[in-house]
Amino acid sequence: MRRKTVLAIAVLPLFATLTAVTAPTASALPRLQGKSVDYNVLAAPGTSVETIEAAARAAGGKVVDRNAAIGLITVTAPEHGFTERVNRARGVTAAARTRAVGQSPKTPGAPKHDEQAGVGLAPSPSPALQKAAEAQQNKAQSRSAVQSVGMDPLDSNLWGLTSIRADLARDHTIGDRRVKVGILDTGVDGKHPDIAPNFDRALSRNFAKDIPMDELGQVVDGPCEFRGCIDPSDWDDNGHGTHVAGTIAASADGFGLSGVAPGVSIVNIRGAQDSGTFFLQPVVNAMTYAGDAGLDVVNMSFFVDPWLYNCDNNPADTPEQQAQQRTIKTAISRAMDYAYRKGVTQVVSLGNQHTDLANPLPDNSSPNYPANTAHPRTIDNATCLSLPIEGPHSIGVASYGPSGMKADYSNWGTEQISVSAPGGYFRDYFGTPWYQTRENNILSAYPRNVAFANGHIDAAGNILPPGAALKVMREVKPDGTLAFYQWLQGTSMASPHAAGVAALIVSKFGNYDARGGVLLNPDRVERVLQGTATKTPCPTPRVLDYPDRDDTYTATCLGGPEFNGFYGAGQVDALQAIVSGADYL
């Protein structure tokens, strides 16, 4: 699999730092003019963040955010003249206007996104279905890492849980609370009754500030819900991150539903906007925090945006756009290297473009931020990366449906895939009564505030006809606390199944220290995950045709039963990982 590694930056001696900010004479500097906008400025290898901060200020900018580990800063400056100034300074690798670095959509029915917008979005209901008709936090319950627990009432809907035999793995371990799984996403509803028992509020952070509108006056997040436009660290205004968190580690306590690893801890490291867009600085900050905070596994169910592929020098792009993409590639690669060195296992969704990542198709969707600014581009696989899936140390996860068939939307290819996992497939079982049923998707936690904003429930928590059409579910605790659940599909839903198994592997085989920390090298986690996966051969014939799709939905599977482009090393298996994982360490 293709991997690119970028060396970490080192701090220069003081004399080098002082000389690195030498700038041209004032008479040679371009004039600063225009409205203020944000820029990302990236340090060259061997250059300290203080050096580029000084260079940015000398060029007329104001530093508003920094990440010393990666050498990345965010600067506010006039829209004309700043990049020409700062790029003259020694130690600056690139300076570019900021753009979003990931996309994960709002829940079905939300006004800001549609099915083409990104990861994990469930299909719109059929016309027939369209016609159909805040929670208290539970106290955390301490559990032993080897305690066996039963199934929760809604677990009978979780075909993905049983497909990977996570239900049977509970007789051996439910995961250890000292194992911490980071959710780098739109946020996590830490008050949801299924999330609250395992939610680590002390470690959770929100690195993203709400942005009401973009520079073109188009709505991004809409009005801020909280003072200062920064949501609390237990909040999710989108629903995507909460759904992911529930699949990984919803508690098994006899209520609602449970996750793959119901005994591990959930840590929200939010890097996304309410709208589902991910900007570079918050994502990098979240990645490095994961390493610094001692997180063991991080799930990343998003893709790089505004560029579906970040290229070095694509001739269809302007020099400024090329600089944006090079900055994103380098900064994300550095951040993933940093997290890896700190012991973080990084599990990443493979993407929903129905594309062989080794043979990318022309891209007509980028840049998709701001909206309506895309232009056609030919993609060179050697110099263009889809991130974070093509970043270093990623464990790429493809998606299959309840029949075991590769989901039509799922990307594939031997170049980036590691394993496959249940992600939902609404169109599975073509020609049978199960075709296009919600139950073919993945059920998980749904924030009450998002369900209300989407018109799926009323203020009292009653499910409205649009919610019923999507089969939104509700459970009530004895004290009257309400919990809601929704069905979604996507590689966004496959990745957390694999992340949950990774958390079980760390729980079972990790080295525990006296301070409560756990360590298992990410490479060893990946070896167990791949080695214990259920070997799944390519279909016969190898060219998979989807009868209810057009000719563009055709995929060719390459490889053998041990490793192929549809399933990687196989379908993840929680039970096998626990009982025979030691053989791969």
C-alpha positions as CSV (number, residue, x, y, z in Angstrom):
1,M,0.0,0.0,0.0
2,R,1.3,3.5,-0.8
3,R,2.4,5.4,2.2
4,K,4.1,8.8,2.4
5,T,6.0,9.8,5.5
6,V,7.0,13.4,6.3
7,L,9.8,13.9,8.9
8,A,8.9,15.9,12.0
9,I,10.2,19.4,12.2
10,A,12.9,20.3,14.7
11,V,13.5,23.5,16.5
12,L,16.4,25.5,15.2
13,P,19.0,27.1,17.5
14,L,18.3,30.7,18.5
15,F,20.7,32.2,16.0
16,A,19.0,30.4,13.2
17,T,15.6,31.4,14.3
18,L,16.7,35.1,14.4
19,T,18.2,35.0,10.9
20,A,15.3,33.1,9.3
21,V,12.9,36.1,9.4
22,T,15.1,38.4,7.3
23,A,12.7,40.1,4.9
24,P,13.1,42.3,1.8
25,T,13.2,46.0,2.2
26,A,9.9,47.7,2.7
27,S,10.0,49.3,-0.7
28,A,10.1,45.9,-2.3
29,L,7.1,44.5,-0.4
30,P,3.8,44.1,-2.2
31,R,1.0,46.4,-0.9
32,L,-1.5,44.9,1.5
33,Q,-5.1,45.5,0.6
34,G,-8.5,44.0,0.6
35,K,-10.7,42.4,3.3
36,S,-9.2,40.3,6.0
37,V,-9.1,36.6,5.4
38,D,-7.4,33.5,7.1
39,Y,-4.2,31.9,5.8
40,N,-2.4,28.7,6.8
41,V,1.4,29.2,7.0
42,L,3.5,26.0,7.2
43,A,7.1,25.8,8.5
44,A,9.8,24.1,6.5
45,P,11.5,21.1,8.1
46,G,13.9,22.3,10.7
47,T,12.2,25.6,11.3
48,S,10.5,26.5,14.5
49,V,6.9,27.7,14.7
50,E,8.2,30.9,16.4
51,T,10.1,31.6,13.2
52,I,7.1,31.5,10.9
53,E,5.1,33.4,13.5
54,A,7.6,36.2,13.3
55,A,7.6,36.0,9.5
56,A,3.8,36.2,9.4
57,R,3.8,39.3,11.7
58,A,6.5,40.9,9.6
59,A,4.5,40.3,6.5
60,G,1.5,42.1,8.1
61,G,-0.5,39.2,9.5
62,K,-2.0,38.5,12.9
63,V,-1.4,34.9,14.3
64,V,-4.7,33.5,15.6
65,D,-3.8,29.8,16.1
66,R,-0.7,27.6,16.2
67,N,0.5,24.0,16.3
68,A,4.2,23.9,17.3
69,A,4.4,20.1,16.9
70,I,3.5,20.4,13.2
71,G,4.8,23.9,12.4
72,L,1.4,25.1,11.3
73,I,-0.2,28.5,12.1
74,T,-3.4,30.3,11.1
75,V,-3.0,34.0,10.3
76,T,-5.5,36.8,9.6
77,A,-4.3,39.2,6.9
78,P,-5.5,41.3,4.0
79,E,-6.5,39.1,1.0
80,H,-4.0,40.7,-1.3
81,G,-0.2,41.0,-0.8
82,F,0.2,38.8,2.3
83,T,1.2,35.5,0.6
84,E,3.7,37.3,-1.7
85,R,5.3,38.8,1.4
86,V,5.4,35.8,3.7
87,N,6.6,33.4,1.1
88,R,9.7,35.4,0.7
89,A,10.7,34.6,4.3
90,R,13.2,31.8,4.9
91,G,11.7,28.9,6.8
92,V,8.2,29.2,5.2
93,T,7.2,26.1,3.1
94,A,3.9,27.4,2.0
95,A,1.2,30.0,2.8
96,A,-2.3,29.6,1.4
97,R,-5.8,30.8,2.0
98,T,-7.6,28.4,4.4
99,R,-10.1,25.9,3.0
100,A,-12.0,23.0,4.5
101,V,-10.1,19.7,4.9
102,G,-12.8,17.2,5.3
103,Q,-16.5,16.5,4.8
104,S,-19.0,14.5,6.7
105,P,-22.6,15.3,6.1
106,K,-25.5,16.3,8.2
107,T,-28.1,13.7,9.0
108,P,-30.8,12.7,6.4
109,G,-33.3,15.5,5.8
110,A,-30.9,18.3,6.9
111,P,-31.0,21.4,4.7
112,K,-27.2,21.9,4.3
113,H,-26.2,18.7,2.5
114,D,-27.4,16.2,-0.1
115,E,-26.4,12.6,-1.0
116,Q,-23.5,13.8,-3.1
117,A,-22.0,15.9,-0.2
118,G,-20.0,13.3,1.6
119,V,-19.6,10.4,4.0
120,G,-22.2,8.4,5.7
121,L,-25.4,9.9,4.3
122,A,-28.3,7.6,4.2
123,P,-30.4,7.6,1.0
124,S,-33.6,9.6,0.8
125,P,-36.7,7.7,1.6
126,S,-39.0,6.4,-1.2
127,P,-42.2,8.3,-1.9
128,A,-44.2,5.7,-0.1
129,L,-42.1,6.0,3.0
130,Q,-42.3,9.8,2.8
131,K,-46.1,9.6,3.2
132,A,-45.8,7.4,6.3
133,A,-46.4,8.7,9.3
134,E,-32.0,16.7,26.1
135,A,-30.9,13.7,28.0
136,Q,-29.6,13.4,31.5
137,Q,-26.1,12.0,32.0
138,N,-25.8,8.6,33.6
139,K,-23.1,8.0,36.1
140,A,-20.2,6.0,34.8
141,Q,-20.2,2.4,35.8
142,S,-16.8,0.8,36.5
143,R,-16.3,-2.5,34.7
144,S,-13.6,-5.1,34.6
145,A,-11.8,-5.5,31.3
146,V,-12.9,-9.2,31.3
147,Q,-16.4,-8.7,32.4
148,S,-19.0,-10.4,30.3
149,V,-22.2,-8.4,29.5
150,G,-25.4,-9.2,27.7
151,M,-27.0,-7.4,24.8
152,D,-29.1,-4.3,24.9
153,P,-32.8,-4.1,23.7
154,L,-32.0,-2.5,20.3
155,D,-29.0,-4.8,19.6
156,S,-31.2,-7.1,17.6
157,N,-31.1,-4.4,14.9
158,L,-27.3,-4.3,14.8
159,W,-26.5,-6.9,12.1
160,G,-23.1,-5.2,11.9
161,L,-22.3,-6.1,15.5
162,T,-23.1,-9.8,15.0
163,S,-21.4,-9.9,11.6
164,I,-18.1,-9.1,13.1
165,R,-18.9,-11.3,16.2
166,A,-18.5,-8.5,18.6
167,D,-21.5,-10.0,20.6
168,L,-19.5,-13.2,21.2
169,A,-16.3,-11.3,22.0
170,R,-18.0,-10.0,25.1
171,D,-17.6,-13.4,26.8
172,H,-13.8,-12.6,26.7
173,T,-13.7,-8.8,27.1
174,I,-15.8,-5.7,26.6
175,G,-12.8,-3.5,26.5
176,D,-11.0,-1.7,29.3
177,R,-12.0,1.8,30.4
178,R,-8.3,2.8,30.4
179,V,-8.3,2.4,26.6
180,K,-9.4,5.7,25.0
181,V,-10.9,6.1,21.6
182,G,-10.8,9.5,20.0
183,I,-13.7,10.6,17.7
184,L,-12.3,13.1,15.3
185,D,-15.6,14.2,13.8
186,T,-18.5,16.7,14.2
187,G,-18.6,16.2,17.9
188,V,-20.1,13.7,20.3
189,D,-23.3,14.1,22.3
190,G,-21.8,13.2,25.7
191,K,-25.3,13.3,27.3
192,H,-26.9,10.7,25.1
193,P,-27.8,7.9,27.5
194,D,-25.9,5.3,25.5
195,I,-22.8,7.5,25.3
196,A,-22.7,9.1,28.7
197,P,-21.5,6.1,30.8
198,N,-18.3,5.8,28.6
199,F,-17.8,9.5,27.8
200,D,-14.5,11.0,29.1
201,R,-15.5,14.6,29.5
202,A,-12.2,15.6,31.1
203,L,-10.2,14.7,28.0
204,S,-12.7,15.8,25.4
205,R,-12.0,18.9,23.4
206,N,-13.6,21.0,20.7
207,F,-11.0,22.4,18.3
208,A,-13.5,24.0,15.8
209,K,-15.1,27.4,16.1
210,D,-18.5,27.8,14.5
211,I,-18.5,29.8,11.3
212,P,-22.0,31.3,10.4
213,M,-21.1,32.3,6.8
214,D,-18.3,31.9,4.3
215,E,-16.4,34.8,2.6
216,L,-19.0,34.7,-0.2
217,G,-21.9,35.2,2.1
218,Q,-23.1,31.6,1.9
219,V,-24.3,29.8,5.0
220,V,-21.8,27.4,6.6
221,D,-22.8,26.6,10.2
222,G,-25.6,29.2,10.5
223,P,-26.2,31.2,13.7
224,C,-24.0,30.3,16.7
225,E,-25.8,28.3,19.4
226,F,-23.4,29.2,22.2
227,R,-21.6,32.3,23.3
228,G,-18.3,32.8,21.6
229,C,-19.4,30.4,18.8
230,I,-17.6,27.4,20.4
231,D,-19.8,24.5,21.2
232,P,-19.2,22.5,24.5
233,S,-17.0,19.4,24.2
234,D,-20.0,17.2,24.8
235,W,-22.1,18.6,22.0
236,D,-22.8,17.6,18.4
237,D,-24.9,19.8,16.1
238,N,-24.6,17.4,13.1
239,G,-25.1,13.9,14.4
240,H,-22.4,12.2,12.4
241,G,-19.8,12.0,15.2
242,T,-22.4,10.8,17.7
243,H,-23.4,8.0,15.4
244,V,-19.8,6.9,15.0
245,A,-19.2,7.1,18.7
246,G,-22.2,4.9,19.4
247,T,-21.0,2.1,17.0
248,I,-17.6,2.1,18.7
249,A,-18.4,2.2,22.4
250,A,-22.1,2.7,23.3
251,S,-22.4,1.2,26.8
252,A,-23.9,-2.3,27.3
253,D,-26.2,-1.6,30.3
254,G,-29.5,-3.0,29.4
255,F,-30.8,0.1,27.7
256,G,-30.9,1.2,24.1
257,L,-28.0,-0.3,22.1
258,S,-24.4,-1.1,22.6
259,G,-21.2,-0.7,20.7
260,V,-18.4,-3.0,19.5
261,A,-16.2,-2.2,22.5
262,P,-18.8,-1.2,25.2
263,G,-16.2,-1.0,28.0
264,V,-13.7,1.5,26.5
265,S,-13.7,5.3,26.9
266,I,-15.0,7.7,24.3
267,V,-13.1,11.0,23.8
268,N,-14.5,13.8,21.6
269,I,-11.7,15.5,19.7
270,R,-13.9,17.5,17.4
271,G,-12.2,19.0,14.4
272,A,-15.3,19.7,12.2
273,Q,-17.8,22.5,11.8
274,D,-21.5,22.0,12.5
275,S,-21.9,21.8,8.8
276,G,-19.6,18.8,8.5
277,T,-16.6,20.6,7.0
278,F,-13.2,20.1,8.5
279,F,-10.7,23.0,8.4
280,L,-6.9,22.3,8.4
281,Q,-5.9,23.9,11.7
282,P,-8.6,22.2,13.8
283,V,-7.9,18.8,12.3
284,V,-4.2,19.1,12.8
285,N,-4.7,20.3,16.4
286,A,-7.0,17.4,17.1
287,M,-4.6,14.8,15.6
288,T,-1.6,16.1,17.7
289,Y,-3.8,16.4,20.8
290,A,-4.7,12.7,20.4
291,G,-1.0,11.8,20.7
292,D,-0.3,14.2,23.5
293,A,-3.4,13.1,25.5
294,G,-2.5,9.4,25.3
295,L,-5.4,8.3,23.1
296,D,-5.0,4.7,21.9
297,V,-7.3,4.7,18.8
298,V,-8.7,7.5,16.7
299,N,-11.5,7.1,14.2
300,M,-11.4,9.4,11.2
301,S,-14.6,9.1,9.1
302,F,-14.1,12.1,6.8
303,F,-12.3,12.9,3.6
304,V,-10.2,15.9,2.5
305,D,-12.1,18.9,1.2
306,P,-12.3,21.2,-0.6
307,W,-10.0,19.1,-2.8
308,L,-11.2,15.5,-3.2
309,Y,-7.6,14.9,-4.2
310,N,-4.8,17.1,-3.1
311,C,-2.3,17.5,-5.9
312,D,1.2,19.0,-6.1
313,N,0.9,21.0,-9.3
314,N,-2.3,20.2,-11.1
315,P,-2.3,22.3,-14.3
316,A,-6.1,23.0,-13.9
317,D,-5.5,24.7,-10.6
318,T,-4.2,28.2,-10.0
319,P,-0.8,28.7,-8.2
320,E,-2.7,29.7,-5.1
321,Q,-4.8,26.5,-5.3
322,Q,-1.7,24.4,-5.8
323,A,-0.2,25.9,-2.7
324,Q,-3.3,25.1,-0.7
325,Q,-3.1,21.5,-1.7
326,R,0.6,21.1,-0.9
327,T,0.0,22.7,2.5
328,I,-2.8,20.3,3.3
329,K,-0.7,17.3,2.1
330,T,2.3,18.2,4.2
331,A,0.5,19.3,7.3
332,I,-1.8,16.2,7.5
333,S,1.0,13.9,6.8
334,R,3.1,15.5,9.6
335,A,0.2,15.2,12.0
336,M,-0.5,11.6,11.2
337,D,3.2,10.8,11.7
338,Y,3.2,12.6,15.0
339,A,0.1,10.7,16.3
340,Y,1.7,7.4,15.2
341,R,4.9,8.1,17.0
342,K,2.8,8.8,20.1
343,G,1.2,5.3,19.8
344,V,-2.2,6.3,18.2
345,T,-3.8,3.7,15.9
346,Q,-5.5,5.7,13.1
347,V,-8.6,4.1,11.6
348,V,-9.9,5.8,8.4
349,S,-12.9,5.4,6.2
350,L,-12.0,4.5,2.6
351,G,-14.5,6.9,1.0
352,N,-17.8,6.9,-0.7
353,Q,-17.0,7.8,-4.3
354,H,-17.2,4.2,-5.7
355,T,-13.7,4.6,-7.0
356,D,-10.6,2.4,-7.3
357,L,-8.2,4.6,-5.3
358,A,-5.3,3.3,-7.4
359,N,-7.0,4.5,-10.6
360,P,-8.7,7.8,-9.7
361,L,-11.3,9.2,-12.1
362,P,-11.3,12.8,-13.2
363,D,-12.5,15.1,-10.4
364,N,-15.3,17.5,-11.2
365,S,-16.2,18.2,-7.6
366,S,-13.2,20.3,-6.3
367,P,-12.9,22.7,-4.8
368,N,-16.2,22.3,-3.1
369,Y,-15.7,25.2,-0.6
370,P,-16.9,27.8,-1.0
371,A,-19.8,26.3,-2.8
372,N,-20.1,26.4,-6.6
373,T,-16.4,27.0,-7.3
374,A,-15.5,23.5,-8.7
375,H,-13.7,22.9,-12.0
376,P,-12.7,19.8,-13.9
377,R,-9.4,18.2,-13.1
378,T,-7.5,15.2,-14.3
379,I,-6.0,13.3,-11.3
380,D,-2.4,11.9,-11.4
381,N,-2.3,9.0,-8.9
382,A,1.4,9.6,-8.3
383,T,1.2,13.2,-7.1
384,C,-2.4,13.5,-5.8
385,L,-3.6,12.2,-2.4
386,S,-7.0,11.7,-0.9
387,L,-6.6,12.5,2.8
388,P,-6.5,11.2,5.4
389,I,-7.0,7.8,3.8
390,E,-3.8,8.1,1.8
391,G,-1.8,9.6,4.6
392,P,0.9,7.7,6.5
393,H,-0.1,4.9,9.0
394,S,-3.8,4.9,8.1
395,I,-5.8,1.7,8.4
396,G,-8.3,2.0,5.5
397,V,-11.7,0.4,5.9
398,A,-14.1,-0.4,3.0
399,S,-17.8,-1.1,3.5
400,Y,-20.1,-4.0,2.9
401,G,-23.8,-4.6,3.4
402,P,-25.7,-7.2,5.4
403,S,-25.4,-9.8,2.5
404,G,-21.6,-9.4,2.6
405,M,-21.5,-7.6,-0.8
406,K,-19.3,-4.6,-1.3
407,A,-21.5,-1.6,-0.9
408,D,-22.0,0.2,-4.2
409,Y,-20.8,3.6,-2.9
410,S,-17.6,2.2,-1.2
411,N,-14.2,2.9,-2.6
412,W,-11.9,0.0,-3.2
413,G,-8.5,-1.1,-4.5
414,T,-5.4,-2.9,-3.1
415,E,-3.5,0.4,-2.8
416,Q,-5.1,1.8,0.4
417,I,-7.5,-0.8,1.8
418,S,-6.6,-2.7,5.0
419,V,-9.8,-4.4,6.0
420,S,-13.5,-4.2,5.4
421,A,-16.4,-3.8,7.9
422,P,-20.2,-3.4,8.0
423,G,-21.1,0.1,6.7
424,G,-24.7,-0.4,5.6
425,Y,-26.0,-0.8,2.1
426,F,-29.5,0.4,1.5
427,R,-29.7,-1.2,-2.0
428,D,-28.6,-4.6,-0.8
429,Y,-30.6,-7.7,-1.6
430,F,-31.8,-6.5,-5.0
431,G,-34.9,-8.4,-6.2
432,T,-36.0,-9.3,-2.7
433,P,-38.4,-7.7,-0.1
434,W,-35.3,-6.6,1.8
435,Y,-34.2,-4.3,-1.0
436,Q,-34.1,-0.6,-0.1
437,T,-35.0,-1.1,3.6
438,R,-33.6,1.0,6.4
439,E,-32.6,-2.1,8.3
440,N,-29.9,-2.7,5.6
441,N,-28.1,0.4,7.1
442,I,-26.4,0.9,10.5
443,L,-28.4,2.0,13.6
444,S,-26.7,4.1,16.2
445,A,-27.1,7.1,18.5
446,Y,-28.8,10.3,17.3
447,P,-28.5,13.6,19.3
448,R,-31.9,14.9,20.4
449,N,-31.1,18.4,19.4
450,V,-30.2,17.3,15.8
451,A,-33.3,15.1,15.5
452,F,-35.4,18.2,16.6
453,A,-33.6,20.5,14.2
454,N,-34.1,18.1,11.3
455,G,-37.9,17.9,12.0
456,H,-37.8,14.2,13.0
457,I,-39.1,14.8,16.5
458,D,-41.1,17.6,18.2
459,A,-40.1,19.5,21.3
460,A,-41.6,16.9,23.6
461,G,-39.6,14.1,21.9
462,N,-42.4,12.6,19.9
463,I,-41.4,11.1,16.5
464,L,-42.9,13.1,13.7
465,P,-43.9,11.6,10.2
466,P,-40.6,12.6,8.6
467,G,-38.7,10.8,11.4
468,A,-41.0,7.8,11.1
469,A,-40.4,7.6,7.4
470,L,-36.7,7.3,8.2
471,K,-37.5,4.8,11.0
472,V,-36.0,7.0,13.7
473,M,-36.2,5.1,16.9
474,R,-36.9,6.2,20.5
475,E,-36.2,4.6,23.9
476,V,-37.3,5.8,27.3
477,K,-35.5,5.2,30.6
478,P,-37.4,4.5,33.8
479,D,-36.8,8.1,34.9
480,G,-38.3,9.5,31.7
481,T,-35.0,10.3,29.9
482,L,-35.3,9.9,26.1
483,A,-32.8,8.5,23.7
484,F,-33.0,8.6,19.9
485,Y,-31.4,6.5,17.1
486,Q,-31.0,6.8,13.4
487,W,-30.0,4.6,10.4
488,L,-27.0,5.7,8.3
489,Q,-24.8,4.1,5.6
490,G,-21.3,4.8,4.4
491,T,-17.7,3.9,4.9
492,S,-18.1,6.4,7.8
493,M,-20.1,3.6,9.5
494,A,-17.7,0.8,8.5
495,S,-14.6,2.5,10.0
496,P,-16.0,2.7,13.6
497,H,-16.7,-1.1,13.5
498,A,-13.0,-1.6,12.8
499,A,-12.0,1.1,15.3
500,G,-14.0,-0.8,18.0
501,V,-12.2,-4.0,17.2
502,A,-8.9,-2.1,17.4
503,A,-9.9,-0.8,20.9
504,L,-10.6,-4.4,22.0
505,I,-7.2,-5.5,20.7
506,V,-5.5,-2.7,22.7
507,S,-7.5,-3.7,25.7
508,K,-6.5,-7.3,25.5
509,F,-2.9,-7.1,24.4
510,G,-1.8,-3.6,25.5
511,N,0.8,-2.9,28.1
512,Y,-0.7,-1.1,31.2
513,D,1.3,1.2,33.4
514,A,0.9,2.3,37.0
515,R,-0.6,5.6,35.9
516,G,-3.5,4.0,34.1
517,G,-2.0,4.4,30.6
518,V,-2.1,1.7,27.9
519,L,0.3,1.2,25.0
520,L,0.3,-1.1,22.0
521,N,2.3,-0.1,18.9
522,P,-0.1,0.8,16.1
523,D,1.7,-1.5,13.7
524,R,1.0,-4.4,16.0
525,V,-2.7,-3.4,16.3
526,E,-2.9,-3.4,12.5
527,R,-1.3,-6.8,12.3
528,V,-3.8,-8.4,14.6
529,L,-6.7,-6.6,12.9
530,Q,-5.6,-7.9,9.5
531,G,-4.4,-11.3,10.6
532,T,-7.6,-12.2,12.4
533,A,-10.0,-10.8,9.8
534,T,-12.3,-13.3,8.0
535,K,-10.6,-14.0,4.6
536,T,-13.1,-13.1,2.0
537,P,-12.4,-13.8,-1.7
538,C,-13.4,-11.7,-4.7
539,P,-16.9,-12.4,-6.1
540,T,-17.3,-14.6,-9.1
541,P,-17.2,-13.1,-11.7
542,R,-14.7,-10.6,-10.5
543,V,-16.4,-7.7,-12.2
544,L,-19.2,-6.7,-9.9
545,D,-22.2,-5.2,-11.7
546,Y,-24.9,-3.5,-9.7
547,P,-28.2,-4.2,-11.6
548,D,-30.0,-1.2,-10.2
549,R,-27.2,1.2,-11.0
550,D,-25.9,2.6,-14.3
551,D,-22.8,1.4,-16.1
552,T,-20.5,3.7,-14.0
553,Y,-21.3,1.4,-11.0
554,T,-19.1,-1.4,-12.0
555,A,-16.1,-2.6,-9.9
556,T,-13.3,-5.1,-10.6
557,C,-11.9,-7.0,-7.7
558,L,-8.2,-7.8,-7.9
559,G,-6.3,-10.1,-5.6
560,G,-6.8,-13.4,-3.8
561,P,-8.6,-14.6,-0.7
562,E,-5.7,-13.4,1.5
563,F,-5.9,-9.9,0.3
564,N,-7.9,-8.1,-2.4
565,G,-9.3,-4.8,-3.4
566,F,-12.9,-5.3,-2.1
567,Y,-12.2,-6.7,1.4
568,G,-8.5,-6.1,2.0
569,A,-7.2,-8.7,4.5
570,G,-10.8,-9.6,5.1
571,Q,-13.9,-8.7,7.2
572,V,-12.9,-7.6,10.7
573,D,-13.7,-10.2,13.4
574,A,-13.8,-9.1,17.0
575,L,-13.9,-12.6,18.5
576,Q,-11.0,-14.0,16.4
577,A,-9.0,-10.9,17.2
578,I,-9.3,-11.6,21.0
579,V,-8.9,-15.3,21.0
580,S,-6.0,-15.6,18.5
581,G,-4.6,-12.1,18.3
582,A,-1.5,-13.1,20.2
583,D,-0.4,-15.2,17.2
584,Y,0.2,-12.0,15.2
585,L,2.0,-9.9,17.8
